[in-house]
């Protein structure tokens, strides 16, 4: 549950930054940028690293997956829980990839390595792209030297050497040694020859773990703010982290499923098409705006069309509306049907899981 102080800060951000599509100042010059429509799927693919329920874990009973309480997660901060998940032997690679992708999108900093002394950045491809060739060259060199040694021994003794090639176990050690050598060289800055490090990393101090973005530490409270900020900045009317009584939430979800059995969330393609038809904007242009503005455009186009359709029907005398029920499209409120919102979010997540 978010503190009132954080809610007040988020409200300020909405007025000062979200509405203008401006980046939000975060820490030590680090800014949180709104995500563009062209990165829509990348954003939703990585967002789940911020929305995991740390109070439960998946257990299996008779081959069936069930949710059970997670005492460790309940006691942890979300950041500590996330780092544990990033370091998990099974889920770690996927969660880490999501965090890095999300950070790339919102911080506008490419994953890779950087030099804290001169600021030089290298992508992982630039830094490690030559590893395969380097290791191959080392293996070829070792094979050549081994072959020469075998040949020399055979010439000296006049006997055939039984092992004519490097044993697999030794060859594997040569490969590992070559990889370590390459990595050590790659971590030396080509500009100032100081040691480089990962752009996004985990810093451990005793039992305390923090996320690092270059040389900027993100602690528990700062990550809680980031966790609340990112969805609100990009998803119009987001309230997914507000507390709701579990029984009430379940009741609303059941009601929503019954009310919206034939309802499906519009795909990104359909959203773009509707906005293009309603505004005249091109698809190429719409890919360059923020996700938040696309949602606002879609909502406004719908409300404008609905308003004029209702007004025309009312003026024709064929339909009678209650006084004040026709809301002007500019001044209509933003109240939502909670049950419908829960269903649409759930439907989107399930649909996106099928896509990915």
One Martini backbone bead per residue (centre of mass of N, CA, C, O) as a GRO file, in nm:
protein
  356
    1UNK     BB    1   0.096   0.036   0.023
    2UNK     BB    2   0.070   0.363  -0.027
    3UNK     BB    3   0.175   0.649   0.067
    4UNK     BB    4   0.077   0.970   0.093
    5UNK     BB    5   0.342   1.099   0.002
    6UNK     BB    6   0.359   0.941  -0.265
    7UNK     BB    7   0.085   1.020  -0.383
    8UNK     BB    8   0.150   1.323  -0.394
    9UNK     BB    9   0.390   1.296  -0.583
   10UNK     BB   10   0.235   1.158  -0.820
   11UNK     BB   11   0.039   1.392  -0.866
   12UNK     BB   12   0.256   1.593  -0.943
   13UNK     BB   13   0.372   1.438  -1.183
   14UNK     BB   14   0.116   1.446  -1.356
   15UNK     BB   15   0.110   1.757  -1.391
   16UNK     BB   16   0.429   1.817  -1.463
   17UNK     BB   17   0.485   1.545  -1.665
   18UNK     BB   18   0.287   1.343  -1.793
   19UNK     BB   19   0.101   1.551  -1.952
   20UNK     BB   20   0.386   1.648  -2.116
   21UNK     BB   21   0.596   1.418  -2.165
   22UNK     BB   22   0.797   1.432  -1.930
   23UNK     BB   23   1.060   1.373  -1.755
   24UNK     BB   24   1.146   1.232  -1.443
   25UNK     BB   25   1.307   1.316  -1.180
   26UNK     BB   26   1.514   1.112  -0.967
   27UNK     BB   27   1.859   1.068  -0.962
   28UNK     BB   28   2.140   1.216  -1.026
   29UNK     BB   29   2.012   1.284  -1.332
   30UNK     BB   30   1.803   1.076  -1.337
   31UNK     BB   31   1.554   0.975  -1.577
   32UNK     BB   32   1.201   0.924  -1.645
   33UNK     BB   33   1.070   0.797  -1.932
   34UNK     BB   34   0.846   0.780  -2.161
   35UNK     BB   35   0.678   0.552  -2.353
   36UNK     BB   36   0.658   0.442  -2.666
   37UNK     BB   37   0.465   0.287  -2.897
   38UNK     BB   38   0.700   0.118  -3.032
   39UNK     BB   39   0.739  -0.010  -2.714
   40UNK     BB   40   0.485  -0.160  -2.610
   41UNK     BB   41   0.571  -0.467  -2.591
   42UNK     BB   42   0.828  -0.429  -2.426
   43UNK     BB   43   0.690  -0.312  -2.180
   44UNK     BB   44   0.485  -0.545  -2.115
   45UNK     BB   45   0.706  -0.769  -2.102
   46UNK     BB   46   0.856  -0.612  -1.840
   47UNK     BB   47   0.641  -0.521  -1.616
   48UNK     BB   48   0.617  -0.782  -1.428
   49UNK     BB   49   0.866  -0.703  -1.239
   50UNK     BB   50   0.653  -0.490  -1.080
   51UNK     BB   51   0.385  -0.712  -1.030
   52UNK     BB   52   0.462  -0.900  -0.823
   53UNK     BB   53   0.369  -1.136  -0.571
   54UNK     BB   54   0.542  -1.160  -0.265
   55UNK     BB   55   0.314  -1.324  -0.080
   56UNK     BB   56   0.348  -1.546  -0.304
   57UNK     BB   57   0.366  -1.890  -0.422
   58UNK     BB   58   0.444  -2.160  -0.621
   59UNK     BB   59   0.276  -2.470  -0.601
   60UNK     BB   60   0.263  -2.837  -0.602
   61UNK     BB   61  -0.045  -3.041  -0.631
   62UNK     BB   62  -0.090  -3.304  -0.811
   63UNK     BB   63   0.018  -3.118  -1.064
   64UNK     BB   64  -0.094  -2.849  -0.933
   65UNK     BB   65  -0.113  -2.513  -0.938
   66UNK     BB   66  -0.050  -2.316  -0.640
   67UNK     BB   67  -0.117  -2.074  -0.399
   68UNK     BB   68   0.112  -1.965  -0.147
   69UNK     BB   69   0.249  -1.852   0.114
   70UNK     BB   70   0.526  -1.596   0.158
   71UNK     BB   71   0.702  -1.513   0.425
   72UNK     BB   72   0.956  -1.383   0.305
   73UNK     BB   73   0.813  -1.176   0.117
   74UNK     BB   74   0.648  -1.025   0.334
   75UNK     BB   75   0.921  -0.913   0.482
   76UNK     BB   76   1.001  -0.783   0.226
   77UNK     BB   77   1.104  -0.594   0.003
   78UNK     BB   78   1.069  -0.554  -0.327
   79UNK     BB   79   1.367  -0.537  -0.400
   80UNK     BB   80   1.464  -0.792  -0.253
   81UNK     BB   81   1.278  -0.981  -0.407
   82UNK     BB   82   1.376  -0.917  -0.693
   83UNK     BB   83   1.674  -0.998  -0.653
   84UNK     BB   84   1.614  -1.290  -0.581
   85UNK     BB   85   1.483  -1.349  -0.859
   86UNK     BB   86   1.738  -1.273  -1.031
   87UNK     BB   87   1.908  -1.514  -0.859
   88UNK     BB   88   1.749  -1.734  -0.965
   89UNK     BB   89   1.798  -2.032  -1.130
   90UNK     BB   90   1.524  -2.012  -1.301
   91UNK     BB   91   1.408  -1.697  -1.312
   92UNK     BB   92   1.646  -1.498  -1.341
   93UNK     BB   93   1.695  -1.444  -1.649
   94UNK     BB   94   1.410  -1.326  -1.705
   95UNK     BB   95   1.399  -1.101  -1.491
   96UNK     BB   96   1.658  -0.956  -1.574
   97UNK     BB   97   1.567  -0.890  -1.864
   98UNK     BB   98   1.327  -0.714  -1.778
   99UNK     BB   99   1.480  -0.500  -1.617
  100UNK     BB  100   1.671  -0.409  -1.845
  101UNK     BB  101   1.453  -0.330  -2.049
  102UNK     BB  102   1.307  -0.122  -1.874
  103UNK     BB  103   1.552   0.062  -1.820
  104UNK     BB  104   1.601   0.137  -2.110
  105UNK     BB  105   1.325   0.277  -2.161
  106UNK     BB  106   1.325   0.488  -1.903
  107UNK     BB  107   1.649   0.588  -1.906
  108UNK     BB  108   1.809   0.584  -2.177
  109UNK     BB  109   1.997   0.317  -2.126
  110UNK     BB  110   2.225   0.104  -2.236
  111UNK     BB  111   2.313  -0.193  -2.221
  112UNK     BB  112   2.628  -0.284  -2.050
  113UNK     BB  113   2.926  -0.097  -2.039
  114UNK     BB  114   3.123   0.119  -1.814
  115UNK     BB  115   3.308   0.416  -1.730
  116UNK     BB  116   3.352   0.591  -1.426
  117UNK     BB  117   3.580   0.793  -1.534
  118UNK     BB  118   3.490   0.873  -1.861
  119UNK     BB  119   3.198   0.737  -1.972
  120UNK     BB  120   3.227   0.494  -2.132
  121UNK     BB  121   3.035   0.310  -2.379
  122UNK     BB  122   2.925  -0.041  -2.411
  123UNK     BB  123   2.801  -0.280  -2.559
  124UNK     BB  124   2.786  -0.614  -2.548
  125UNK     BB  125   2.865  -0.648  -2.843
  126UNK     BB  126   3.118  -0.469  -2.835
  127UNK     BB  127   3.261  -0.619  -2.593
  128UNK     BB  128   3.176  -0.954  -2.671
  129UNK     BB  129   3.166  -1.023  -2.985
  130UNK     BB  130   3.482  -1.152  -2.998
  131UNK     BB  131   3.495  -1.419  -2.829
  132UNK     BB  132   3.467  -1.654  -3.029
  133UNK     BB  133   3.725  -1.589  -3.193
  134UNK     BB  134   3.924  -1.589  -2.959
  135UNK     BB  135   3.882  -1.884  -2.867
  136UNK     BB  136   3.944  -2.014  -3.140
  137UNK     BB  137   4.235  -1.912  -3.159
  138UNK     BB  138   4.334  -2.055  -2.899
  139UNK     BB  139   4.263  -2.343  -2.989
  140UNK     BB  140   4.428  -2.345  -3.252
  141UNK     BB  141   4.698  -2.291  -3.113
  142UNK     BB  142   4.696  -2.541  -2.929
  143UNK     BB  143   4.674  -2.751  -3.157
  144UNK     BB  144   4.933  -2.673  -3.299
  145UNK     BB  145   5.131  -2.717  -3.063
  146UNK     BB  146   5.051  -3.012  -3.016
  147UNK     BB  147   5.123  -3.118  -3.298
  148UNK     BB  148   5.422  -3.037  -3.285
  149UNK     BB  149   5.492  -3.205  -3.034
  150UNK     BB  150   5.414  -3.481  -3.151
  151UNK     BB  151   5.601  -3.475  -3.394
  152UNK     BB  152   5.866  -3.443  -3.236
  153UNK     BB  153   5.843  -3.702  -3.069
  154UNK     BB  154   5.824  -3.902  -3.307
  155UNK     BB  155   6.103  -3.823  -3.425
  156UNK     BB  156   6.271  -3.896  -3.165
  157UNK     BB  157   6.140  -4.201  -3.118
  158UNK     BB  158   5.974  -4.345  -3.363
  159UNK     BB  159   5.690  -4.315  -3.232
  160UNK     BB  160   5.356  -4.347  -3.182
  161UNK     BB  161   5.120  -4.134  -3.073
  162UNK     BB  162   4.824  -4.197  -2.929
  163UNK     BB  163   4.774  -3.891  -2.859
  164UNK     BB  164   4.685  -3.666  -3.129
  165UNK     BB  165   4.503  -3.498  -2.926
  166UNK     BB  166   4.338  -3.300  -2.733
  167UNK     BB  167   4.187  -3.341  -2.463
  168UNK     BB  168   3.874  -3.249  -2.372
  169UNK     BB  169   3.937  -3.147  -2.086
  170UNK     BB  170   4.165  -2.952  -2.174
  171UNK     BB  171   4.004  -2.794  -2.384
  172UNK     BB  172   3.803  -2.672  -2.185
  173UNK     BB  173   4.015  -2.515  -2.020
  174UNK     BB  174   4.107  -2.336  -2.253
  175UNK     BB  175   3.835  -2.197  -2.303
  176UNK     BB  176   3.797  -2.075  -2.021
  177UNK     BB  177   4.061  -1.914  -2.019
  178UNK     BB  178   3.989  -1.744  -2.270
  179UNK     BB  179   3.734  -1.612  -2.154
  180UNK     BB  180   3.870  -1.474  -1.915
  181UNK     BB  181   4.072  -1.308  -2.078
  182UNK     BB  182   3.866  -1.154  -2.247
  183UNK     BB  183   3.705  -1.026  -2.017
  184UNK     BB  184   3.939  -0.867  -1.888
  185UNK     BB  185   3.995  -0.696  -2.145
  186UNK     BB  186   3.701  -0.582  -2.188
  187UNK     BB  187   3.711  -0.423  -1.891
  188UNK     BB  188   3.896  -0.226  -2.046
  189UNK     BB  189   3.930   0.086  -2.124
  190UNK     BB  190   3.996   0.229  -2.441
  191UNK     BB  191   4.056   0.528  -2.329
  192UNK     BB  192   4.181   0.495  -1.997
  193UNK     BB  193   4.232   0.193  -1.871
  194UNK     BB  194   4.002   0.138  -1.696
  195UNK     BB  195   3.762  -0.006  -1.519
  196UNK     BB  196   3.477  -0.169  -1.601
  197UNK     BB  197   3.107  -0.182  -1.587
  198UNK     BB  198   2.798  -0.242  -1.536
  199UNK     BB  199   2.521  -0.061  -1.583
  200UNK     BB  200   2.357  -0.306  -1.467
  201UNK     BB  201   2.338  -0.385  -1.112
  202UNK     BB  202   2.449  -0.557  -0.812
  203UNK     BB  203   2.471  -0.449  -0.471
  204UNK     BB  204   2.669  -0.575  -0.194
  205UNK     BB  205   2.608  -0.513   0.171
  206UNK     BB  206   2.603  -0.773   0.314
  207UNK     BB  207   2.250  -0.791   0.340
  208UNK     BB  208   2.252  -0.560   0.135
  209UNK     BB  209   2.059  -0.477  -0.161
  210UNK     BB  210   2.126  -0.317  -0.480
  211UNK     BB  211   2.061  -0.116  -0.741
  212UNK     BB  212   2.240  -0.033  -1.047
  213UNK     BB  213   2.298   0.282  -1.229
  214UNK     BB  214   2.584   0.268  -1.268
  215UNK     BB  215   2.659   0.489  -0.988
  216UNK     BB  216   2.355   0.444  -0.899
  217UNK     BB  217   2.168   0.400  -0.620
  218UNK     BB  218   1.890   0.177  -0.534
  219UNK     BB  219   1.664   0.173  -0.298
  220UNK     BB  220   1.380   0.083  -0.154
  221UNK     BB  221   1.225   0.357  -0.168
  222UNK     BB  222   1.304   0.428  -0.461
  223UNK     BB  223   1.176   0.175  -0.589
  224UNK     BB  224   0.887   0.226  -0.500
  225UNK     BB  225   0.860   0.477  -0.671
  226UNK     BB  226   0.927   0.349  -0.945
  227UNK     BB  227   0.700   0.131  -0.936
  228UNK     BB  228   0.472   0.359  -0.938
  229UNK     BB  229   0.557   0.545  -1.177
  230UNK     BB  230   0.574   0.384  -1.445
  231UNK     BB  231   0.274   0.299  -1.487
  232UNK     BB  232   0.150   0.592  -1.461
  233UNK     BB  233   0.311   0.721  -1.701
  234UNK     BB  234   0.183   0.489  -1.926
  235UNK     BB  235  -0.096   0.427  -1.771
  236UNK     BB  236  -0.402   0.511  -1.780
  237UNK     BB  237  -0.539   0.498  -1.466
  238UNK     BB  238  -0.352   0.363  -1.278
  239UNK     BB  239  -0.429   0.106  -0.987
  240UNK     BB  240  -0.277  -0.179  -0.928
  241UNK     BB  241  -0.149  -0.090  -0.619
  242UNK     BB  242  -0.410  -0.086  -0.484
  243UNK     BB  243  -0.593  -0.159  -0.227
  244UNK     BB  244  -0.792  -0.471  -0.202
  245UNK     BB  245  -1.014  -0.664  -0.102
  246UNK     BB  246  -1.006  -0.989  -0.184
  247UNK     BB  247  -1.311  -1.047  -0.188
  248UNK     BB  248  -1.393  -0.805  -0.362
  249UNK     BB  249  -1.214  -0.865  -0.603
  250UNK     BB  250  -1.336  -1.142  -0.671
  251UNK     BB  251  -1.625  -1.041  -0.711
  252UNK     BB  252  -1.559  -0.842  -0.943
  253UNK     BB  253  -1.435  -1.047  -1.139
  254UNK     BB  254  -1.687  -1.222  -1.172
  255UNK     BB  255  -1.873  -0.997  -1.270
  256UNK     BB  256  -1.700  -0.911  -1.514
  257UNK     BB  257  -1.706  -1.180  -1.669
  258UNK     BB  258  -2.015  -1.179  -1.707
  259UNK     BB  259  -2.035  -0.888  -1.847
  260UNK     BB  260  -1.754  -0.966  -2.048
  261UNK     BB  261  -1.756  -1.224  -2.241
  262UNK     BB  262  -1.732  -1.047  -2.535
  263UNK     BB  263  -1.475  -0.908  -2.428
  264UNK     BB  264  -1.194  -0.737  -2.586
  265UNK     BB  265  -0.901  -0.617  -2.611
  266UNK     BB  266  -0.748  -0.403  -2.799
  267UNK     BB  267  -0.527  -0.387  -3.014
  268UNK     BB  268  -0.281  -0.198  -3.125
  269UNK     BB  269  -0.377  -0.185  -3.417
  270UNK     BB  270  -0.665  -0.090  -3.347
  271UNK     BB  271  -0.592   0.167  -3.199
  272UNK     BB  272  -0.441   0.301  -3.434
  273UNK     BB  273  -0.676   0.296  -3.635
  274UNK     BB  274  -0.881   0.462  -3.473
  275UNK     BB  275  -0.705   0.717  -3.446
  276UNK     BB  276  -0.651   0.765  -3.748
  277UNK     BB  277  -0.949   0.795  -3.829
  278UNK     BB  278  -1.017   1.028  -3.606
  279UNK     BB  279  -0.748   1.233  -3.688
  280UNK     BB  280  -0.523   1.170  -3.937
  281UNK     BB  281  -0.303   1.021  -3.834
  282UNK     BB  282  -0.027   0.851  -3.872
  283UNK     BB  283   0.137   0.567  -3.802
  284UNK     BB  284   0.421   0.689  -3.782
  285UNK     BB  285   0.348   0.902  -3.574
  286UNK     BB  286   0.217   0.722  -3.348
  287UNK     BB  287   0.494   0.576  -3.278
  288UNK     BB  288   0.617   0.862  -3.143
  289UNK     BB  289   0.434   0.847  -2.918
  290UNK     BB  290   0.291   0.801  -2.631
  291UNK     BB  291   0.103   0.579  -2.465
  292UNK     BB  292  -0.068   0.782  -2.313
  293UNK     BB  293  -0.163   0.947  -2.565
  294UNK     BB  294  -0.305   0.721  -2.709
  295UNK     BB  295  -0.521   0.674  -2.492
  296UNK     BB  296  -0.633   0.964  -2.499
  297UNK     BB  297  -0.715   0.965  -2.794
  298UNK     BB  298  -0.907   0.726  -2.789
  299UNK     BB  299  -1.100   0.840  -2.576
  300UNK     BB  300  -1.170   1.110  -2.721
  301UNK     BB  301  -1.283   1.000  -2.983
  302UNK     BB  302  -1.511   0.842  -2.851
  303UNK     BB  303  -1.649   1.081  -2.695
  304UNK     BB  304  -1.704   1.260  -2.935
  305UNK     BB  305  -1.881   1.066  -3.100
  306UNK     BB  306  -2.088   1.014  -2.875
  307UNK     BB  307  -2.185   1.301  -2.832
  308UNK     BB  308  -2.289   1.362  -3.127
  309UNK     BB  309  -2.482   1.125  -3.141
  310UNK     BB  310  -2.660   1.205  -2.897
  311UNK     BB  311  -2.730   1.494  -2.988
  312UNK     BB  312  -2.867   1.418  -3.256
  313UNK     BB  313  -3.082   1.230  -3.135
  314UNK     BB  314  -3.209   1.445  -2.949
  315UNK     BB  315  -3.282   1.661  -3.175
  316UNK     BB  316  -3.474   1.461  -3.341
  317UNK     BB  317  -3.675   1.311  -3.113
  318UNK     BB  318  -3.617   0.985  -3.102
  319UNK     BB  319  -3.451   1.055  -2.837
  320UNK     BB  320  -3.441   1.027  -2.476
  321UNK     BB  321  -3.275   1.206  -2.225
  322UNK     BB  322  -3.149   1.269  -1.947
  323UNK     BB  323  -3.078   1.522  -1.765
  324UNK     BB  324  -2.729   1.552  -1.807
  325UNK     BB  325  -2.630   1.280  -1.969
  326UNK     BB  326  -2.489   1.467  -2.175
  327UNK     BB  327  -2.152   1.469  -2.216
  328UNK     BB  328  -1.904   1.654  -2.276
  329UNK     BB  329  -1.607   1.555  -2.419
  330UNK     BB  330  -1.424   1.757  -2.251
  331UNK     BB  331  -1.593   1.733  -1.948
  332UNK     BB  332  -1.571   1.456  -1.891
  333UNK     BB  333  -1.515   1.211  -1.692
  334UNK     BB  334  -1.278   0.943  -1.538
  335UNK     BB  335  -1.458   0.729  -1.458
  336UNK     BB  336  -1.465   0.385  -1.353
  337UNK     BB  337  -1.493   0.042  -1.402
  338UNK     BB  338  -1.346  -0.171  -1.199
  339UNK     BB  339  -1.428  -0.449  -1.311
  340UNK     BB  340  -1.344  -0.388  -1.604
  341UNK     BB  341  -1.049  -0.323  -1.549
  342UNK     BB  342  -0.969  -0.598  -1.434
  343UNK     BB  343  -1.040  -0.755  -1.688
  344UNK     BB  344  -0.868  -0.611  -1.902
  345UNK     BB  345  -0.597  -0.670  -1.768
  346UNK     BB  346  -0.622  -0.975  -1.761
  347UNK     BB  347  -0.668  -1.010  -2.066
  348UNK     BB  348  -0.404  -0.888  -2.159
  349UNK     BB  349  -0.205  -1.078  -2.016
  350UNK     BB  350  -0.306  -1.335  -2.154
  351UNK     BB  351  -0.261  -1.240  -2.443
  352UNK     BB  352   0.046  -1.181  -2.414
  353UNK     BB  353   0.134  -1.469  -2.340
  354UNK     BB  354   0.058  -1.584  -2.622
  355UNK     BB  355   0.252  -1.408  -2.789
  356UNK     BB  356   0.525  -1.488  -2.608
   0.00000   0.00000   0.00000
